[in-house]
Amino acid sequence: MKNILILKDKDLIGGPSIWLKYLIRGFSDKEQEIHIKRPALPTLSKIRKYNLIHIYEFSIYSLLITKIALFYKIPVLTTLHGNFLSSSKYQNPIKRILIVSTVKSCLKNATLITTPST
């Protein structure tokens, strides 16, 4: 049985919450052990016990986790939702630059990038 870590950054509503439910069901059908955690420092120390890491919310912790996963050669699956840039559109310019830089770095470290679709 493989351990899969799904990084969940915040409470989801609407489409992303439904998408996450289907993602978990898809992994569970394959008899995988799913761990849903918020990206935080304690998660960093336990990264080696996972066989796959999935991120769909981007933060500084997500960036650190992808860097550590890259070091340990743990595959990182990243799902890019269409609203990742549009949600930062109304942020101040400095915060927007930080958000976009973090997302780009996470994507650069990903093993595979997916997008949700119908």
Secondary structure in CASP SS format (residue, H / E / C, confidence):
PFRMAT SS
TARGET T0000
AUTHOR 0000-0000-0000
METHOD secondary structure of the structure
MODEL  1
M C 1.00
K C 1.00
N E 1.00
I E 1.00
L E 1.00
I E 1.00
L E 1.00
K C 1.00
D C 1.00
K C 1.00
D C 1.00
L C 1.00
I C 1.00
G C 1.00
G H 1.00
P H 1.00
S H 1.00
I H 1.00
W H 1.00
L H 1.00
K H 1.00
Y H 1.00
L H 1.00
I H 1.00
R H 1.00
G H 1.00
F H 1.00
S H 1.00
D H 1.00
K C 1.00
E C 1.00
Q C 1.00
E E 1.00
I E 1.00
H E 1.00
I E 1.00
K E 1.00
R C 1.00
P C 1.00
A C 1.00
L H 1.00
P H 1.00
T H 1.00
L H 1.00
S H 1.00
K C 1.00
I H 1.00
R H 1.00
K H 1.00
Y C 1.00
N C 1.00
L E 1.00
I E 1.00
H E 1.00
I E 1.00
Y C 1.00
E C 1.00
F C 1.00
S C 1.00
I H 1.00
Y H 1.00
S H 1.00
L H 1.00
L H 1.00
I H 1.00
T H 1.00
K H 1.00
I H 1.00
A H 1.00
L H 1.00
F H 1.00
Y H 1.00
K C 1.00
I C 1.00
P C 1.00
V E 1.00
L E 1.00
T E 1.00
T E 1.00
L C 1.00
H C 1.00
G C 1.00
N C 1.00
F C 1.00
L C 1.00
S H 1.00
S H 1.00
S H 1.00
K C 1.00
Y C 1.00
Q C 1.00
N C 1.00
P H 1.00
I H 1.00
K H 1.00
R H 1.00
I H 1.00
L H 1.00
I H 1.00
V H 1.00
S H 1.00
T H 1.00
V H 1.00
K H 1.00
S H 1.00
C H 1.00
L H 1.00
K H 1.00
N H 1.00
A C 1.00
T C 1.00
L E 1.00
I E 1.00
T E 1.00
T C 1.00
P C 1.00
S C 1.00
T C 1.00
END
